[in-house]
């Protein structure tokens, strides 16, 4: 069931989203850099949320132990922020984070470049971010879920990259994963119609190689089957009469 929010609920989600946006902004350049490990980033996030009277949505969700996903290079999503996972020159790292404030959730992800990477890897990160905003642009009243995914897929595949199909966006509100699912691929005009005051998380995950993924032995970390690098960007948005409002952006 798709849950339509009130204006007051969306305002709380906007405040949660602003807190999360400030957090992800603050990670660069001092926190996300060469030589820093995942545990350091995790601890920074936990301290920030405590100061902001917020709680980490991911921690404890279906048994997940951490506040963030810390996914490096071929890790697509759900990577653990471990002490022995140290960032080095040439890495790309995706940070996915959920923040709960006054019972409502904001969910966002960004991919950061560490030092010098290849031109193709820069294009991967830039294209993934661009595809997110192209998808958001389609999130208007009267359009359907398929319009979002189609815009993302066409752009990414036109750049020679692959859309991960195993993981998709989703509705979000009091629960992290609400209806409907928001695939990053699909056909225009298909799927549920976008309605006023729907709140959804759009999150393209893109690989340099093929789109197939596999799980590591930890049962969480998804990596590209061909070990090609992957990027991930996400925003929580609200559908309004004036167009989509990005709740996780300052």
Backbone torsions as a table, in degrees:
resi	resn	phi	psi	omega
1	UNK	NA	129.9	177.6
2	UNK	-80.7	126.2	-177.2
3	UNK	-97.9	118.0	177.3
4	UNK	-87.8	130.2	-176.7
5	UNK	-91.1	157.3	171.1
6	UNK	-82.9	165.8	175.8
7	UNK	-59.9	-36.2	-179.5
8	UNK	-67.7	-38.6	177.7
9	UNK	-65.6	-41.0	178.6
10	UNK	-64.8	-34.7	177.5
11	UNK	-63.7	-40.7	176.9
12	UNK	-64.7	-41.6	178.4
13	UNK	-64.1	-34.5	177.0
14	UNK	-64.1	-41.7	178.5
15	UNK	-66.0	-39.5	175.1
16	UNK	-62.4	-42.4	-179.3
17	UNK	-64.5	-37.4	177.8
18	UNK	-65.4	-40.2	176.8
19	UNK	-61.5	-42.9	-179.7
20	UNK	-68.2	-39.4	178.0
21	UNK	-62.4	-42.2	177.8
22	UNK	-62.5	-38.6	178.0
23	UNK	-62.4	-49.9	-177.7
24	UNK	-67.0	-32.4	173.8
25	UNK	-64.6	-40.0	-174.4
26	UNK	-70.3	-16.3	-178.2
27	UNK	-69.2	-20.3	178.0
28	UNK	-117.7	143.4	1.2
29	UNK	-96.3	-0.4	-168.7
30	UNK	-80.8	-31.7	-173.4
31	UNK	-97.1	-51.9	-179.9
32	UNK	-85.9	98.8	-178.9
33	UNK	-159.7	169.1	-179.8
34	UNK	-57.0	133.9	177.7
35	UNK	94.0	-11.8	179.9
36	UNK	-87.3	142.1	178.8
37	UNK	-105.1	167.6	-176.0
38	UNK	-62.1	-36.7	-179.6
39	UNK	-62.9	-37.3	178.3
40	UNK	-62.8	-42.6	178.9
41	UNK	-66.3	-43.5	178.2
42	UNK	-57.2	-47.1	-178.5
43	UNK	-65.6	-36.8	176.9
44	UNK	-62.0	-44.7	-179.4
45	UNK	-62.5	-44.2	-179.6
46	UNK	-62.2	-42.6	178.9
47	UNK	-65.4	-40.8	178.7
48	UNK	-61.0	-46.7	-177.4
49	UNK	-64.8	-39.2	177.7
50	UNK	-61.2	-42.2	179.5
51	UNK	-65.0	-31.4	-176.6
52	UNK	-92.7	10.3	-179.7
53	UNK	58.2	38.8	179.7
54	UNK	-124.4	166.0	178.2
55	UNK	-126.0	151.9	179.5
56	UNK	-76.8	115.1	-175.5
57	UNK	-62.8	-39.2	-173.3
58	UNK	-72.1	-32.3	-173.0
59	UNK	-66.0	116.7	-177.2
60	UNK	92.5	-8.4	-178.9
61	UNK	-71.9	115.5	-178.0
62	UNK	52.7	30.0	177.5
63	UNK	88.9	2.1	178.0
64	UNK	-68.1	139.7	-168.4
65	UNK	-96.9	-6.3	-167.8
66	UNK	-125.4	164.9	179.2
67	UNK	-82.2	-25.4	-176.2
68	UNK	-130.1	159.0	161.0
69	UNK	-93.5	131.8	-177.8
70	UNK	-125.3	90.1	-168.8
71	UNK	-111.1	117.5	-171.9
72	UNK	-110.0	130.3	173.3
73	UNK	58.9	-107.0	-176.2
74	UNK	-78.3	-7.1	175.3
75	UNK	-74.7	121.1	-175.4
76	UNK	-82.0	-48.3	-175.0
77	UNK	-161.9	159.0	175.1
78	UNK	69.3	21.8	173.6
79	UNK	-68.7	145.0	-178.3
80	UNK	-82.8	141.6	175.6
81	UNK	-85.5	80.0	-172.0
82	UNK	-96.3	155.6	179.2
83	UNK	-64.0	-34.6	-178.1
84	UNK	-86.9	4.7	176.2
85	UNK	-99.3	92.1	-172.5
86	UNK	-103.9	130.1	-179.5
87	UNK	-72.4	138.8	179.6
88	UNK	-132.6	163.8	178.9
89	UNK	-55.6	132.3	179.6
90	UNK	96.2	-5.9	177.2
91	UNK	-80.0	156.2	161.0
92	UNK	-122.9	138.2	-176.2
93	UNK	-130.0	130.8	177.3
94	UNK	-102.1	127.7	176.3
95	UNK	-110.7	116.0	176.4
96	UNK	-111.6	132.0	-173.2
97	UNK	-146.7	138.5	172.5
98	UNK	-115.0	138.0	-179.8
99	UNK	-125.9	128.5	178.7
100	UNK	-107.3	127.6	-179.0
101	UNK	-135.5	122.9	-179.1
102	UNK	52.1	37.4	174.6
103	UNK	87.1	-0.5	-177.9
104	UNK	-120.3	150.8	-168.3
105	UNK	-112.0	138.3	166.5
106	UNK	-116.3	138.4	-175.6
107	UNK	-131.9	128.0	-176.6
108	UNK	-153.1	155.0	178.2
109	UNK	-143.9	148.7	174.8
110	UNK	-141.4	154.0	173.9
111	UNK	-112.5	130.6	-177.0
112	UNK	-113.5	142.0	177.8
113	UNK	-97.5	131.6	-179.9
114	UNK	-104.5	111.2	177.7
115	UNK	68.3	-134.2	-175.7
116	UNK	-102.6	127.0	175.3
117	UNK	-124.2	171.5	-179.8
118	UNK	-70.5	162.5	177.8
119	UNK	-60.4	-40.0	-179.8
120	UNK	-64.7	-37.3	178.6
121	UNK	-69.5	-37.5	173.2
122	UNK	-60.2	-43.8	-179.8
123	UNK	-65.1	-35.3	176.2
124	UNK	-59.3	-49.2	-178.6
125	UNK	-65.5	-45.4	-179.3
126	UNK	-63.5	-41.8	-178.3
127	UNK	-67.3	-38.9	179.4
128	UNK	-63.4	-44.4	177.8
129	UNK	-63.6	-44.9	179.4
130	UNK	-60.8	-40.4	-178.3
131	UNK	-64.6	-33.9	176.9
132	UNK	-59.0	-46.8	-177.4
133	UNK	-71.1	-30.0	174.5
134	UNK	-67.1	-38.6	175.8
135	UNK	-65.5	-43.7	178.8
136	UNK	-60.2	-38.5	-179.6
137	UNK	-58.9	-27.7	-180.0
138	UNK	-87.1	-4.0	-176.2
139	UNK	-85.9	66.9	-177.7
140	UNK	-120.9	156.8	179.7
141	UNK	-54.2	134.5	178.3
142	UNK	94.7	-26.2	174.0
143	UNK	-73.9	171.9	179.4
144	UNK	-121.1	165.5	-178.2
145	UNK	-54.4	-38.1	-179.6
146	UNK	-61.0	-27.3	178.5
147	UNK	-65.9	-35.6	178.8
148	UNK	-67.0	-53.5	-178.1
149	UNK	-62.5	-37.3	-179.8
150	UNK	-64.1	-41.7	179.4
151	UNK	-63.5	-42.4	179.3
152	UNK	-65.3	-49.4	-176.8
153	UNK	-61.6	-46.7	-178.2
154	UNK	-60.1	-41.5	-179.0
155	UNK	-68.3	-47.8	-176.4
156	UNK	-64.2	-46.3	-178.8
157	UNK	-69.0	-28.7	174.8
158	UNK	-66.7	-22.6	177.1
159	UNK	-90.1	-2.0	178.3
160	UNK	87.4	13.0	178.2
161	UNK	-106.4	177.4	-176.0
162	UNK	-122.3	138.5	174.8
163	UNK	-84.8	126.5	173.5
164	UNK	-67.4	129.5	-177.5
165	UNK	-99.5	-20.6	-173.7
166	UNK	-68.9	-28.0	-176.2
167	UNK	-124.4	139.1	-172.8
168	UNK	-136.3	169.3	172.4
169	UNK	-74.8	-176.0	-168.8
170	UNK	-168.0	161.5	167.2
171	UNK	-66.9	156.5	-179.2
172	UNK	-151.5	148.8	-179.7
173	UNK	-177.1	-111.2	174.2
174	UNK	-74.3	-24.0	175.6
175	UNK	-113.8	150.8	-177.6
176	UNK	-66.4	-42.3	-179.2
177	UNK	-119.4	103.0	175.5
178	UNK	-111.1	168.4	170.4
179	UNK	-71.2	150.8	-0.9
180	UNK	-94.4	166.2	167.7
181	UNK	-71.8	146.9	-178.8
182	UNK	-122.5	85.3	178.3
183	UNK	-64.3	151.2	177.9
184	UNK	-93.4	23.5	178.3
185	UNK	-152.6	166.0	177.0
186	UNK	143.4	-168.3	-174.6
187	UNK	-115.4	132.5	177.8
188	UNK	-57.7	141.9	177.2
189	UNK	84.2	1.2	179.7
190	UNK	-106.0	155.7	174.2
191	UNK	92.6	179.8	-179.6
192	UNK	-61.1	146.5	177.9
193	UNK	-77.8	142.1	177.5
194	UNK	-77.2	129.4	-174.8
195	UNK	-121.9	156.3	-179.2
196	UNK	-57.0	134.8	176.5
197	UNK	69.7	19.8	162.7
198	UNK	-72.4	144.4	174.7
199	UNK	-123.6	124.7	-174.1
200	UNK	-136.3	155.7	173.7
201	UNK	-109.8	119.6	176.7
202	UNK	-101.9	128.5	-172.9
203	UNK	-148.7	81.4	175.6
204	UNK	-64.0	133.3	171.6
205	UNK	-118.3	126.5	-167.2
206	UNK	-131.6	138.1	179.2
207	UNK	-114.1	148.8	175.2
208	UNK	-70.4	-32.4	-179.6
209	UNK	-99.6	-133.6	179.3
210	UNK	-84.7	171.7	-171.6
211	UNK	-91.2	0.4	-177.3
212	UNK	-74.4	141.3	-179.4
213	UNK	-128.5	162.7	174.0
214	UNK	-141.7	156.5	179.8
215	UNK	-93.4	140.7	172.9
216	UNK	-76.2	174.0	-176.6
217	UNK	-64.8	-18.6	178.9
218	UNK	-70.9	-8.4	177.1
219	UNK	80.7	0.3	-177.1
220	UNK	-124.2	-50.7	-170.1
221	UNK	-68.5	120.3	177.7
222	UNK	-98.8	127.3	179.7
223	UNK	-122.5	155.6	175.4
224	UNK	-67.8	137.5	-177.2
225	UNK	-62.7	-33.2	-179.5
226	UNK	-92.6	6.4	178.1
227	UNK	63.7	20.5	173.4
228	UNK	-75.8	155.2	-178.7
229	UNK	-70.3	153.6	-178.4
230	UNK	-134.5	155.2	177.5
231	UNK	-130.7	159.1	-173.1
232	UNK	-151.5	124.7	172.9
233	UNK	-130.8	148.0	-177.1
234	UNK	-152.6	142.1	169.2
235	UNK	-134.3	146.7	166.8
236	UNK	-91.2	131.1	-177.6
237	UNK	-131.3	161.6	172.9
238	UNK	-117.7	139.0	176.6
239	UNK	-88.7	121.4	-179.0
240	UNK	-130.8	170.7	177.8
241	UNK	-65.2	-24.5	179.9
242	UNK	-88.9	-0.3	-177.5
243	UNK	114.6	-178.8	-179.1
244	UNK	-72.1	136.8	174.8
245	UNK	-109.6	123.0	177.5
246	UNK	-81.2	116.4	-176.0
247	UNK	-86.4	-18.7	-176.1
248	UNK	-109.2	38.2	178.0
249	UNK	-141.2	137.0	179.4
250	UNK	-76.6	NA	NA
